[in-house]
């Protein structure tokens, strides 16, 4: 059985995505880079049908904080010179997310909240309605001990020579595809995590939960899979 076969029994496409933002508050901060990889089935196995990566122009008067510039390497000048209009990203998202797709990300709650507020301001967030969601961080935390960052997953799965966690959306989403493939080769239970997100019980569930997602407390070394 080719990898992702169990997911393609239900979905026509997988949309793996990542964002870089001006901060951590999805209701206030902005997306400054959006990257996505679309994977679809084919007779010879899963194929990448689209790779998307764009810098996003800031709202006039806003700026990228210095610490974000340092972390991502994305400067205010980059966004002014290369950033696409928010209306263009909104249109691209409406196209990319249409149809029977599964949305996937590493720490998906964060990126999905930013997508929702972006679409609320600049387009129509109902494109997210009814879309199933898979958080690969939740999967990884069920299988491996702390720490649980994307860079840790890359190292544990021996992917250092193939991908990199650079805090740039395009690199991180390509790394997420590789990590997801390694996860399915490790244990083919990814469908069990659809719409099931873990949270650190020390901090409690998210302040802005996603209505279609079930949240469960997830410890550093869970005694059993979260879906049981």
C-alpha positions in Angstrom: 0.0 0.0 0.0 1.4 3.4 -1.0 1.8 6.0 1.7 -1.2 8.2 2.6 -3.4 5.5 1.0 -5.7 5.4 4.0 -6.2 9.2 3.8 -7.0 9.1 0.1 -9.8 6.7 0.8 -11.7 9.7 2.1 -10.0 12.8 0.6 -9.2 13.9 -2.9 -6.3 16.1 -1.9 -4.1 16.8 1.1 -3.2 20.5 1.7 -0.2 20.8 4.0 0.5 24.4 5.0 2.5 26.7 7.2 2.5 30.4 8.0 4.9 33.0 9.3 3.3 35.8 11.2 4.1 39.1 12.9 3.2 37.6 16.3 1.3 34.9 18.2 -2.2 36.5 18.4 -4.3 35.4 15.4 -7.0 38.0 16.1 -4.5 40.9 16.0 -1.3 39.8 14.2 -0.8 39.2 10.5 0.4 36.5 8.1 3.6 37.6 6.4 4.3 34.3 4.5 2.0 31.5 3.5 3.3 28.2 2.0 1.4 25.1 1.0 2.0 21.8 -0.7 -1.0 20.0 -2.3 -0.7 16.2 -2.5 -3.0 14.1 -4.6 -3.2 10.4 -5.5 -2.1 9.0 -8.8 -1.7 5.5 -10.3 2.0 5.4 -9.2 1.4 6.9 -5.7 1.0 10.3 -4.1 2.2 13.3 -6.2 2.7 16.9 -5.3 0.4 18.8 -7.7 1.1 22.3 -6.4 3.7 24.1 -4.4 2.7 27.6 -3.2 4.9 30.1 -1.4 4.2 33.8 -1.1 5.2 36.8 1.1 2.1 38.8 2.0 2.1 42.6 2.1 1.4 44.2 5.5 -1.5 46.3 6.3 -0.4 50.0 5.7 1.1 51.4 8.8 2.1 48.0 10.3 5.6 46.7 10.6 7.3 43.4 11.3 8.7 43.3 14.9 12.5 43.1 15.1 12.4 39.7 16.8 10.3 38.3 14.0 12.7 39.7 11.4 15.5 38.0 13.3 13.7 34.7 13.6 12.4 34.4 10.0 14.8 36.7 8.0 11.7 38.4 6.5 12.1 42.1 6.6 9.7 45.0 6.2 11.6 45.8 2.9 10.9 42.2 1.7 7.2 42.6 2.2 7.1 46.0 0.7 8.9 44.9 -2.4 7.8 41.2 -2.9 4.6 40.9 -0.8 1.4 40.0 -2.7 -1.8 41.8 -1.9 -4.0 40.2 0.7 -6.8 39.9 -1.8 -4.6 37.7 -4.0 -3.8 35.3 -1.1 -7.5 35.3 -0.2 -8.4 34.2 -3.8 -5.7 31.6 -3.9 -6.9 30.2 -0.6 -10.5 30.0 -1.8 -9.2 28.0 -4.9 -6.8 25.8 -3.0 -9.2 24.8 -0.2 -12.2 24.1 -2.4 -13.5 20.6 -2.7 -12.9 17.4 -0.7 -9.6 18.3 1.0 -7.9 17.5 4.3 -6.0 20.4 5.9 -2.7 19.4 7.7 0.0 21.3 9.6 2.5 20.9 12.3 0.9 22.7 15.3 -2.2 23.1 13.2 -4.3 25.0 15.7 -2.0 28.0 15.4 -2.0 28.1 11.6 -5.7 27.4 11.3 -6.6 30.3 13.6 -4.5 32.7 11.5 -6.2 31.4 8.3 -9.6 31.9 9.9 -9.0 35.5 10.9 -7.3 36.3 7.6 -10.3 35.1 5.7 -12.7 36.8 8.1 -11.0 40.1 7.3 -10.3 39.7 3.6 -12.6 37.1 2.1 -15.0 34.4 3.4 -14.0 32.1 6.2 -16.8 29.6 5.4 -14.3 28.0 2.9 -13.0 26.3 6.1 -16.4 25.0 7.2 -16.7 21.3 6.9 -13.0 20.7 6.2 -11.4 18.0 8.2 -8.1 18.9 10.0 -5.1 16.9 11.1 -2.4 18.2 13.5 0.9 16.4 13.0 2.3 17.8 16.2 -0.4 15.9 18.1 0.6 12.7 16.3 4.3 13.2 17.1 3.6 13.9 20.8 1.7 10.6 21.0 4.7 8.7 19.7 7.8 10.4 20.9 9.1 12.0 24.1 9.7 15.7 24.7 10.9 17.9 23.0 8.3 18.1 20.2 9.3 20.9 17.8 9.4 20.3 14.1 13.2 20.3 14.2 13.0 17.4 16.8 10.8 15.4 14.5 13.2 15.9 11.6 16.1 14.6 13.7 14.2 11.6 15.2 13.1 10.5 11.8 16.6 11.0 10.3 15.6 13.6 7.8 18.3 16.1 8.4 19.9 15.5 5.0 16.6 16.0 3.2 14.7 18.9 4.8 15.3 21.8 7.2 13.2 23.6 9.9 14.3 27.2 9.0 11.3 29.2 10.3 10.5 30.0 6.7 7.0 28.7 5.7 8.2 27.1 2.5 11.0 25.1 4.1 8.8 24.1 7.1 5.9 22.9 5.0 8.2 20.7 2.8 9.7 19.4 6.1 6.2 18.6 7.3 5.5 16.5 4.2 8.6 14.4 4.9 7.8 14.1 8.6 4.2 13.0 7.7 5.5 10.3 5.3 7.9 9.0 8.0 5.0 9.0 10.5 2.8 6.8 8.3 5.7 4.4 7.6 6.1 4.2 11.4 2.5 3.5 12.2 -0.5 3.8 9.8 -3.0 5.4 12.2 -3.1 8.9 10.9 -6.9 8.8 10.1 -7.5 8.4 13.9 -6.2 11.9 14.5 -8.4 13.7 12.1 -10.1 16.5 14.0 -8.4 15.5 17.2 -5.9 17.9 18.7 -3.9 17.5 21.9 -3.2 20.4 24.3 -0.7 20.8 27.2 -2.8 20.2 30.4 -0.5 22.6 32.2 -2.0 25.5 30.2 -5.5 24.1 29.4 -7.4 24.0 26.1 -6.9 26.8 23.5 -8.5 30.1 24.3 -10.1 30.2 20.8 -11.0 26.6 20.0 -12.0 25.4 16.5 -15.6 24.2 16.6 -15.0 21.1 14.5 -12.0 19.9 16.5 -12.0 17.8 19.7 -9.4 18.8 22.1 -7.9 16.4 24.7 -5.1 16.9 27.3 -1.9 15.4 26.0 1.0 14.7 28.3 4.7 14.6 27.3 4.7 10.8 27.5 1.1 9.6 27.0 0.3 6.2 28.4 -1.8 5.4 25.4 -2.7 7.0 22.0 -4.9 10.0 22.4 -7.6 8.6 20.2 -8.3 5.6 22.6 
